[in-house]
């Protein structure tokens, strides 16, 4: 099933795959290294009404 989807994309397959990889993995990991973004995540985590293990 998956091969049919990728074969339909033809030469665009690697491009679409690269865009997906960048938007779902590389960009979020890069954002986590920015101190301002870390502060935003911490402040949002403190506002949650329930406890998530591993956060704060």
Biopython code that builds the backbone (N, CA, C, O; Angstrom):
import numpy as np
from Bio.PDB.StructureBuilder import StructureBuilder

atoms = [
    (1, "UNK", "N", (0.820, -1.194, 0.000)),
    (1, "UNK", "CA", (0.000, 0.000, 0.000)),
    (1, "UNK", "C", (0.864, 1.258, 0.000)),
    (1, "UNK", "O", (0.626, 2.188, -0.770)),
    (2, "UNK", "N", (1.878, 1.272, 0.882)),
    (2, "UNK", "CA", (2.731, 2.454, 0.964)),
    (2, "UNK", "C", (3.520, 2.655, -0.326)),
    (2, "UNK", "O", (3.740, 3.790, -0.749)),
    (3, "UNK", "N", (3.937, 1.586, -0.938)),
    (3, "UNK", "CA", (4.721, 1.721, -2.167)),
    (3, "UNK", "C", (3.896, 2.339, -3.286)),
    (3, "UNK", "O", (4.435, 3.057, -4.128)),
    (4, "UNK", "N", (2.613, 2.072, -3.302)),
    (4, "UNK", "CA", (1.756, 2.667, -4.329)),
    (4, "UNK", "C", (1.690, 4.177, -4.167)),
    (4, "UNK", "O", (1.705, 4.916, -5.151)),
    (5, "UNK", "N", (1.617, 4.633, -2.915)),
    (5, "UNK", "CA", (1.553, 6.071, -2.669)),
    (5, "UNK", "C", (2.843, 6.739, -3.125)),
    (5, "UNK", "O", (2.810, 7.765, -3.803)),
    (6, "UNK", "N", (3.977, 6.157, -2.752)),
    (6, "UNK", "CA", (5.255, 6.757, -3.132)),
    (6, "UNK", "C", (5.522, 6.652, -4.627)),
    (6, "UNK", "O", (6.140, 7.546, -5.205)),
    (7, "UNK", "N", (5.069, 5.580, -5.259)),
    (7, "UNK", "CA", (5.289, 5.463, -6.692)),
    (7, "UNK", "C", (4.442, 6.464, -7.462)),
    (7, "UNK", "O", (4.820, 6.877, -8.558)),
    (8, "UNK", "N", (3.300, 6.859, -6.906)),
    (8, "UNK", "CA", (2.472, 7.870, -7.556)),
    (8, "UNK", "C", (3.128, 9.241, -7.494)),
    (8, "UNK", "O", (2.917, 10.077, -8.372)),
    (9, "UNK", "N", (3.920, 9.467, -6.458)),
    (9, "UNK", "CA", (4.582, 10.755, -6.326)),
    (9, "UNK", "C", (5.733, 10.897, -7.316)),
    (9, "UNK", "O", (6.105, 12.015, -7.673)),
    (10, "UNK", "N", (6.292, 9.795, -7.756)),
    (10, "UNK", "CA", (7.370, 9.830, -8.744)),
    (10, "UNK", "C", (8.579, 10.593, -8.253)),
    (10, "UNK", "O", (9.088, 10.330, -7.164)),
    (11, "UNK", "N", (9.040, 11.542, -9.058)),
    (11, "UNK", "CA", (10.243, 12.291, -8.689)),
    (11, "UNK", "C", (9.989, 13.251, -7.528)),
    (11, "UNK", "O", (10.941, 13.760, -6.935)),
    (12, "UNK", "N", (8.727, 13.506, -7.194)),
    (12, "UNK", "CA", (8.396, 14.401, -6.094)),
    (12, "UNK", "C", (8.462, 13.690, -4.746)),
    (12, "UNK", "O", (8.430, 14.352, -3.709)),
    (13, "UNK", "N", (8.550, 12.382, -4.731)),
    (13, "UNK", "CA", (8.572, 11.617, -3.493)),
    (13, "UNK", "C", (9.655, 12.039, -2.525)),
    (13, "UNK", "O", (9.349, 12.318, -1.366)),
    (14, "UNK", "N", (10.913, 12.098, -2.948)),
    (14, "UNK", "CA", (11.974, 12.527, -2.023)),
    (14, "UNK", "C", (11.802, 13.969, -1.540)),
    (14, "UNK", "O", (12.147, 14.297, -0.405)),
    (15, "UNK", "N", (11.269, 14.819, -2.407)),
    (15, "UNK", "CA", (11.056, 16.219, -2.018)),
    (15, "UNK", "C", (9.974, 16.312, -0.959)),
    (15, "UNK", "O", (10.137, 17.002, 0.047)),
    (16, "UNK", "N", (8.868, 15.617, -1.187)),
    (16, "UNK", "CA", (7.771, 15.612, -0.215)),
    (16, "UNK", "C", (8.235, 14.974, 1.094)),
    (16, "UNK", "O", (7.900, 15.461, 2.174)),
    (17, "UNK", "N", (8.994, 13.901, 1.006)),
    (17, "UNK", "CA", (9.521, 13.253, 2.202)),
    (17, "UNK", "C", (10.451, 14.164, 2.980)),
    (17, "UNK", "O", (10.398, 14.202, 4.210)),
    (18, "UNK", "N", (11.290, 14.888, 2.285)),
    (18, "UNK", "CA", (12.209, 15.822, 2.943)),
    (18, "UNK", "C", (11.474, 16.962, 3.624)),
    (18, "UNK", "O", (11.838, 17.373, 4.726)),
    (19, "UNK", "N", (10.440, 17.472, 2.967)),
    (19, "UNK", "CA", (9.636, 18.543, 3.571)),
    (19, "UNK", "C", (8.927, 18.022, 4.817)),
    (19, "UNK", "O", (8.880, 18.710, 5.836)),
    (20, "UNK", "N", (8.378, 16.815, 4.743)),
    (20, "UNK", "CA", (7.692, 16.232, 5.901)),
    (20, "UNK", "C", (8.667, 16.049, 7.052)),
    (20, "UNK", "O", (8.358, 16.380, 8.196)),
    (21, "UNK", "N", (9.846, 15.520, 6.745)),
    (21, "UNK", "CA", (10.851, 15.285, 7.776)),
    (21, "UNK", "C", (11.254, 16.595, 8.451)),
    (21, "UNK", "O", (11.357, 16.665, 9.676)),
    (22, "UNK", "N", (11.479, 17.614, 7.654)),
    (22, "UNK", "CA", (11.882, 18.905, 8.214)),
    (22, "UNK", "C", (10.776, 19.508, 9.071)),
    (22, "UNK", "O", (11.046, 20.033, 10.152)),
    (23, "UNK", "N", (9.545, 19.438, 8.601)),
    (23, "UNK", "CA", (8.460, 20.100, 9.326)),
    (23, "UNK", "C", (8.046, 19.352, 10.586)),
    (23, "UNK", "O", (7.531, 19.971, 11.518)),
    (24, "UNK", "N", (8.252, 18.051, 10.642)),
    (24, "UNK", "CA", (7.792, 17.277, 11.787)),
    (24, "UNK", "C", (8.891, 16.890, 12.777)),
    (24, "UNK", "O", (8.592, 16.551, 13.921)),
    (25, "UNK", "N", (10.134, 16.935, 12.364)),
    (25, "UNK", "CA", (11.211, 16.498, 13.256)),
    (25, "UNK", "C", (12.271, 17.581, 13.444)),
    (25, "UNK", "O", (12.575, 17.954, 14.578)),
    (26, "UNK", "N", (12.825, 18.079, 12.375)),
    (26, "UNK", "CA", (13.962, 19.002, 12.460)),
    (26, "UNK", "C", (13.554, 20.351, 13.053)),
    (26, "UNK", "O", (14.236, 20.861, 13.941)),
    (27, "UNK", "N", (12.459, 20.932, 12.578)),
    (27, "UNK", "CA", (12.030, 22.248, 13.068)),
    (27, "UNK", "C", (11.650, 22.206, 14.552)),
    (27, "UNK", "O", (12.104, 23.067, 15.306)),
    (28, "UNK", "N", (10.836, 21.238, 15.005)),
    (28, "UNK", "CA", (10.534, 21.211, 16.449)),
    (28, "UNK", "C", (11.772, 21.022, 17.323)),
    (28, "UNK", "O", (11.872, 21.633, 18.387)),
    (29, "UNK", "N", (12.705, 20.193, 16.895)),
    (29, "UNK", "CA", (13.927, 20.004, 17.682)),
    (29, "UNK", "C", (14.767, 21.281, 17.714)),
    (29, "UNK", "O", (15.390, 21.590, 18.730)),
    (30, "UNK", "N", (14.783, 22.017, 16.612)),
    (30, "UNK", "CA", (15.519, 23.279, 16.578)),
    (30, "UNK", "C", (14.854, 24.305, 17.491)),
    (30, "UNK", "O", (15.537, 25.077, 18.164)),
    (31, "UNK", "N", (13.515, 24.313, 17.513)),
    (31, "UNK", "CA", (12.804, 25.260, 18.369)),
    (31, "UNK", "C", (13.078, 24.996, 19.845)),
    (31, "UNK", "O", (13.124, 25.933, 20.642)),
    (32, "UNK", "N", (13.259, 23.738, 20.214)),
    (32, "UNK", "CA", (13.499, 23.405, 21.617)),
    (32, "UNK", "C", (14.838, 23.931, 22.125)),
    (32, "UNK", "O", (15.046, 24.004, 23.336)),
    (33, "UNK", "N", (15.745, 24.296, 21.228)),
    (33, "UNK", "CA", (17.047, 24.829, 21.641)),
    (33, "UNK", "C", (16.995, 26.333, 21.885)),
    (33, "UNK", "O", (17.948, 26.896, 22.424)),
    (34, "UNK", "N", (15.906, 26.995, 21.502)),
    (34, "UNK", "CA", (15.784, 28.443, 21.673)),
    (34, "UNK", "C", (15.280, 28.725, 23.095)),
    (34, "UNK", "O", (14.212, 28.243, 23.472)),
    (35, "UNK", "N", (16.035, 29.501, 23.888)),
    (35, "UNK", "CA", (15.639, 29.750, 25.281)),
    (35, "UNK", "C", (14.250, 30.388, 25.429)),
    (35, "UNK", "O", (13.512, 30.037, 26.350)),
    (36, "UNK", "N", (13.887, 31.306, 24.547)),
    (36, "UNK", "CA", (12.570, 31.949, 24.642)),
    (36, "UNK", "C", (11.458, 30.925, 24.443)),
    (36, "UNK", "O", (10.432, 30.981, 25.120)),
    (37, "UNK", "N", (11.656, 30.003, 23.527)),
    (37, "UNK", "CA", (10.664, 28.955, 23.278)),
    (37, "UNK", "C", (10.560, 28.017, 24.476)),
    (37, "UNK", "O", (9.472, 27.546, 24.809)),
    (38, "UNK", "N", (11.691, 27.747, 25.122)),
    (38, "UNK", "CA", (11.687, 26.901, 26.318)),
    (38, "UNK", "C", (10.885, 27.551, 27.444)),
    (38, "UNK", "O", (10.139, 26.873, 28.152)),
    (39, "UNK", "N", (11.040, 28.868, 27.607)),
    (39, "UNK", "CA", (10.302, 29.579, 28.651)),
    (39, "UNK", "C", (8.798, 29.529, 28.382)),
    (39, "UNK", "O", (8.003, 29.382, 29.311)),
    (40, "UNK", "N", (8.413, 29.650, 27.124)),
    (40, "UNK", "CA", (6.989, 29.573, 26.764)),
    (40, "UNK", "C", (6.441, 28.198, 27.109)),
    (40, "UNK", "O", (5.358, 28.092, 27.686)),
    (41, "UNK", "N", (7.171, 27.144, 26.764)),
    (41, "UNK", "CA", (6.713, 25.790, 27.060)),
    (41, "UNK", "C", (6.595, 25.554, 28.560)),
    (41, "UNK", "O", (5.650, 24.909, 29.014)),
    (42, "UNK", "N", (7.543, 26.071, 29.332)),
    (42, "UNK", "CA", (7.500, 25.901, 30.781)),
    (42, "UNK", "C", (6.298, 26.633, 31.365)),
    (42, "UNK", "O", (5.608, 26.106, 32.237)),
    (43, "UNK", "N", (6.048, 27.856, 30.879)),
    (43, "UNK", "CA", (4.905, 28.604, 31.408)),
    (43, "UNK", "C", (3.590, 27.930, 31.027)),
    (43, "UNK", "O", (2.647, 27.935, 31.819)),
    (44, "UNK", "N", (3.511, 27.354, 29.841)),
    (44, "UNK", "CA", (2.302, 26.627, 29.459)),
    (44, "UNK", "C", (2.141, 25.366, 30.301)),
    (44, "UNK", "O", (1.025, 25.009, 30.678)),
    (45, "UNK", "N", (3.236, 24.701, 30.593)),
    (45, "UNK", "CA", (3.191, 23.500, 31.420)),
    (45, "UNK", "C", (2.732, 23.786, 32.838)),
    (45, "UNK", "O", (2.068, 22.959, 33.462)),
    (46, "UNK", "N", (3.088, 24.962, 33.347)),
    (46, "UNK", "CA", (2.676, 25.334, 34.702)),
    (46, "UNK", "C", (1.188, 25.667, 34.775)),
    (46, "UNK", "O", (0.589, 25.585, 35.848)),
    (47, "UNK", "N", (0.589, 26.038, 33.653)),
    (47, "UNK", "CA", (-0.825, 26.424, 33.634)),
    (47, "UNK", "C", (-1.756, 25.224, 33.471)),
    (47, "UNK", "O", (-2.972, 25.362, 33.600)),
    (48, "UNK", "N", (-1.195, 24.048, 33.189)),
    (48, "UNK", "CA", (-2.042, 22.881, 33.003)),
    (48, "UNK", "C", (-2.647, 22.451, 34.339)),
    (48, "UNK", "O", (-1.969, 22.469, 35.365)),
    (49, "UNK", "N", (-3.927, 22.063, 34.323)),
    (49, "UNK", "CA", (-4.579, 21.678, 35.575)),
    (49, "UNK", "C", (-4.236, 20.258, 36.048)),
    (49, "UNK", "O", (-4.725, 19.826, 37.092)),
    (50, "UNK", "N", (-3.417, 19.542, 35.310)),
    (50, "UNK", "CA", (-3.049, 18.189, 35.684)),
    (50, "UNK", "C", (-1.544, 18.025, 35.570)),
    (50, "UNK", "O", (-0.873, 18.841, 34.938)),
    (51, "UNK", "N", (-1.016, 16.984, 36.175)),
    (51, "UNK", "CA", (0.416, 16.759, 36.226)),
    (51, "UNK", "C", (0.844, 15.790, 35.126)),
    (51, "UNK", "O", (0.266, 14.712, 34.981)),
    (52, "UNK", "N", (1.851, 16.175, 34.356)),
    (52, "UNK", "CA", (2.422, 15.293, 33.342)),
    (52, "UNK", "C", (3.801, 14.871, 33.857)),
    (52, "UNK", "O", (4.660, 15.717, 34.107)),
    (53, "UNK", "N", (4.006, 13.575, 34.011)),
    (53, "UNK", "CA", (5.289, 13.133, 34.547)),
    (53, "UNK", "C", (6.417, 13.478, 33.579)),
    (53, "UNK", "O", (6.284, 13.305, 32.368)),
    (54, "UNK", "N", (7.507, 13.957, 34.116)),
    (54, "UNK", "CA", (8.652, 14.332, 33.304)),
    (54, "UNK", "C", (8.711, 15.816, 33.000)),
    (54, "UNK", "O", (9.714, 16.299, 32.474)),
    (55, "UNK", "N", (7.636, 16.558, 33.328)),
    (55, "UNK", "CA", (7.631, 18.016, 33.099)),
    (55, "UNK", "C", (7.599, 18.687, 34.461)),
    (55, "UNK", "O", (6.669, 18.496, 35.245)),
    (56, "UNK", "N", (8.634, 19.478, 34.727)),
    (56, "UNK", "CA", (8.702, 20.280, 35.927)),
    (56, "UNK", "C", (8.473, 19.518, 37.166)),
    (56, "UNK", "O", (8.505, 20.088, 38.256)),
]
sb = StructureBuilder()
sb.init_structure("model")
sb.init_model(0)
sb.init_chain("A")
sb.init_seg("    ")
for serial, (resi, resn, name, xyz) in enumerate(atoms, 1):
    if name == "N":
        sb.init_residue(resn, " ", resi, " ")
    sb.init_atom(name, np.array(xyz, "f"), 0.0, 1.0, " ", f" {name:<3s}", serial, name[0])
structure = sb.get_structure()
